[in-house]
């Protein structure tokens, strides 16, 4: 069934909006996946804040034109599925990495973060990026470390004095 011009324009506008608001993008080849597998992956994508869309290559090229994901146009060959991370940069990469391990038919073609084109071998690096909550927890641990060290050091001064006085007392009792 052929798409009307209005439908094509709506698809381009929708994908362009998703690309404009996305933190990262992953392009993959979905050839060989069953409908049940695609449905499962779409449900998981919605739950993890990933915009997942199968798009014709000509429409995809128009949709990413003018965005930081324009570098992905050279990888748009064959059946193409876009995954845009909306909440944290590694969520789309984590999703597709997990499913690519589970299903051999799913093949990652390329990914992009901040306008930089990365190869499919870099998916592990991007997937290991911390989520927003994990990054905040790491930041808070780093910020709290000097204060904790200072408190322990300040607490050590009276503790050392008490241990010294106890040693002097024990020595005097032993000499009597």
Secondary structure, DSSP 8 states (H G I E B T S, - for coil): ----HHHHHHHHHHHHHHHHH-SEEEEEE-TT--HHHHHHHHHHHHHTTEEEEE--HHHHHHHHTTSTTGGGGGG--SS-EEEEESSSTTHHHHHHHHHHHH-TT-EEEEEEETTEEEEGGGHHHHHTS--HHHHHHHHHHHHHHHHHHHHHHHHHHHHHHHHHHHHHHHHHHHH-
